[in-house]
């Protein structure tokens, strides 16, 4: 007796249809899984057997072969448990076969038959909708996530619930989809006192989606500022939110009660991160930090401490907005249109920029430190701001402006930039020409200044880029010692 | 190409042990060496302030038609050369190795841009390796080519002080840029001042000693912000009550006008 059930494997972010066939033949009792199943997937044998017995169902007492087709596609992880169990139960006539064929399924089985969440449920549900299957049977706490794909989920807590549903004895339970807003309030800019220049640069970065580099001695609040960027970004549009949620789902990072990520994601990998951790890959071709920050913010704290290959690998997504990870098994595309924000000290000892300390770095050591960052990467920062040690008087004032107020200005500026973009006036053009003659400013540097000036004009509510807007943009250019070798 | 001893510029010939010959590299004319010249020397590991001063001096002296002479080292030397190149002026680099050697390697592009307009000179034959004992000898040529030597920043035992000693021996003018008395980088320059070197407080001081006039720059209209420097942008916001954007724009305009410059987050006056 043969039965089939459908699930989906993930290749990068893309679902691929997988048919799970269970065949019961005569012979000594055994269970074999074929079809390039990895270790976790092979171990499904034990979980499925215990799960079926715990659900007080019958485990076939003869030879059982399970085939995962297509056989050349690698099957990884524990998400196949439920599908294998259901195919087996259908092959042994414990559930109706035709009804099972209309459903996709996924989920990991506990030994007592309960279901556990797995990563990538949204992608599997996407695949099921595209394959025009009726419903997807998934763990109950993955219901809200699966529903985002536009297919009706059947949330089950236990294998016996799935069986009861397929036998027509149980209706799928109700579930709630969250509103897409972060559960924890993001950090507020009101906590930052003084730092007017840094706050201004952060607002500009948010409004124009500019990449921002904050330099300065340790302890001046660079990281504190950088961590407050998400709080002043506008929420994502619906389509964007789904795109972000898909990536986070594959990485197993969605909140079961609040699966939709309707706000700009924020990722801050530690500087010891490997290249694969940042750009994605590894044996299972998982999305990396750069993709998890898609349509959001990637913070690289202590930029110069990162491994150079990891940093250089970011140049492709900074240019193209996506990452192509090529492995022997094939290549995978991960979207990675993130905004980069980075902090660094001005020298290895950290004393530079601090009037109260004396830098002890030799010229060679300083050059080596700066050489860690290629010109090509530094060129990607539109805004470069030095945060010197704050004056004690600056810290005595009241709290700074709250994120809420800043965000409303950012939203206004984004609307303005999306419409008719502000154009440079003749006098602003003249200032730019003078600046190119006078300051060390490359062709790319000139273009960045022009872009930032447009954002400044948009924030000011101006229809034209005036000289004062351009002048301010000039101040955020990369300093000469970083711009020239 | 090289100059024989009898073809050396008169100022250099006047020192007590002029080089036997001088190798030249670059597009500049050998006659350049006979023009009024000023040496700018100082520490390799200089402060951002020192770098700014060196660059400004290089720029303004070159703009006034003076040839800026230095040693192509990191720090003050390099900044002085760069400043001179910025206004398309002339600058001469005197090396302590063969003229075909790019030393230090970090200044390879700088050396090329100097060679494109001016001269790189050395008393050593092409191919001679840089060596520590050749640099003091090189310094006597720097001092010898120039009517005056400016020491921007120097530690207690600095090569720049050797250059200044040569200049004094040969009866040339020595200027020193006064530095903070608490900084190790100021010890050398301030010691020179105590010994009687002329304090350098403006470019005009140097030009006067050469009998030159400063080029007429448009009257600086710095505005009130300029008087508050040096300061960080945040300090200016607090002192003026203006918004961060306005202060930043005003500071950038001062930079474009050549009146102020930023280093490590602190804005300083240039003029």
Contacts between the chains, C-beta under 8 A, distances in Angstrom:
chain1	res1	chain2	res2	distance
A	194	B	234	5.6
A	194	B	238	7.4
A	195	B	234	6.3
A	196	B	233	7.0
A	196	B	234	5.2
A	196	B	237	4.2
A	196	B	238	7.9
A	196	B	243	7.6
A	196	B	244	3.7
A	196	B	247	7.6
A	197	B	232	7.7
A	197	B	233	4.2
A	197	B	234	5.6
A	197	B	237	7.4
A	197	B	244	5.2
A	197	B	247	7.9
A	197	B	248	6.4
A	198	B	234	7.9
A	199	B	244	6.7
A	200	B	243	7.8
A	200	B	244	3.9
A	200	B	245	5.7
A	200	B	248	6.8
A	215	B	265	7.7
A	216	B	265	6.2
A	346	B	264	5.6
A	352	B	48	7.8
A	352	B	264	5.4
A	353	B	264	3.8
A	353	B	265	5.1
A	353	B	266	7.6
A	355	B	266	7.4
A	358	B	183	7.4
A	358	B	184	7.5
A	361	B	45	7.8
A	362	B	45	6.1
A	363	B	44	5.6
A	363	B	45	5.2
A	363	B	74	4.7
A	363	B	75	6.5
A	367	B	106	6.1
A	386	B	262	7.5
A	386	B	264	6.0
A	386	B	265	3.5
A	387	B	265	6.5
A	388	B	232	4.5
A	388	B	234	7.6
A	388	B	264	6.8
A	388	B	265	3.4
A	388	B	266	6.0
A	390	B	234	6.6
A	391	B	232	7.5
A	391	B	234	7.1
A	391	B	235	5.7
A	391	B	238	7.4
A	393	B	238	6.7
A	394	B	234	5.9
A	394	B	235	7.6
A	394	B	238	6.1
A	431	B	253	7.8
A	431	B	256	6.9
A	434	B	256	5.7
A	435	B	252	8.0
A	435	B	256	4.9
A	438	B	255	7.8
A	438	B	256	5.3
A	438	B	257	8.0
A	438	B	258	6.4
A	439	B	255	6.6
A	439	B	256	6.6
A	456	B	245	6.9
A	460	B	245	7.8
A	468	B	246	7.6
A	468	B	249	4.6
A	469	B	249	7.4
A	471	B	248	7.9
A	471	B	249	4.1
A	471	B	250	7.4
A	471	B	252	4.3
A	471	B	253	4.8
A	471	B	256	7.3
A	472	B	245	5.4
A	472	B	248	4.7
A	472	B	249	3.9
A	472	B	252	6.3
A	473	B	252	7.8
A	474	B	252	4.1
A	474	B	255	7.1
A	474	B	256	6.8
A	475	B	233	7.9
A	475	B	248	4.6
A	475	B	249	7.2
A	475	B	251	5.9
A	475	B	252	4.0
A	475	B	255	7.4
A	475	B	262	7.6
A	476	B	248	7.8
A	479	B	262	6.9
A	479	B	263	7.7
A	485	B	106	7.3
A	485	B	109	6.5
